[in-house]
Amino acid sequence: MNFRSNIFNSHSKEDGDFFLGITKILGFKPKMLGVYKKAFLHRSINKKDENGNPLNYERLEFLGDAMLGTIISKYLYNEVPGGDEGYLTKMRSKIVSRKHLNELGKDLNLIKFVESRIPKSHFGDNIHGNVFEALVGAIYLDRGYKYCEKFINDRVIEPYVDIEQLEGKVISYKSLVIEWCQKQKKTFNYNVYEDTGNDALKHFAVKLSIDGRVMAKARATSKKKAEERASKRAYYALQDKMENRN
């Protein structure tokens, strides 16, 4: 009780709530609270420091991305002594994929800390992964490599990383389809067009053609998502041929 009282006496109630909430996620007490608050500051707030530099989480996101890559690489290097460079690179990509990082951010409910002028309901999934990376960057600046490594081990590696499962995990169906087409010397084309329909949000539709034949169609709120969905459908339609390389 005294600890909680000291927090609220030395900071505003908002800072005290943030300190307690972020400490629970981190598993240790932050020293530089301001660094962690910056990790959740969206650019829409339009804040600047005394030198006129933007204050938001994007630079911390860049740093956190680098730290994740380094620590996951070290883990894989030690865990899979027989893995060559290509194998290790693919495995790392699966662990730090955008989809996986978004899931991590959601599981920790990091969006509740985000300060923004944009309603949180308007954000896409990537906000969750972005602030997760920014949080990792903040940990590194506040406590250094060892604390950063422990956090990633506790929050990413231990609960989520299974080497055998990851070996069979597909990162991008689009990449698989394109690679197969190139190896088989087949032509392919993603025909993308805007398709608003009756939806409140703008959608895009995709037709994926291989050797002039439409193999799959899909719709999504972005061209990238629509292409990936169409690729996934094409992959399952061609799975026997692609896996047997016929």
Secondary structure, DSSP 8 states (H G I E B T S, - for coil): -HHHHHHHHHS-HHHHHHHHHHHHHHSS--S-HHHHHHTTB-GGG-EE-TTS-EESSHHHHHHHHHHHHHHHHHHHHHH-TT--HHHHHHHHHHHT-HHHHHHHHHHTTGGGG-B-SS-GGG--THHHHHHHHHHHHHHHHHH-HHHHHHHHIIIIIHHH--HHHHHT--S-HHHHHHHHHHHTT--EEEEEEE--TT-SS--EEEEEEETTEEEEEEEESSHHHHHHHHHHHHHHHSHHHHHHT-
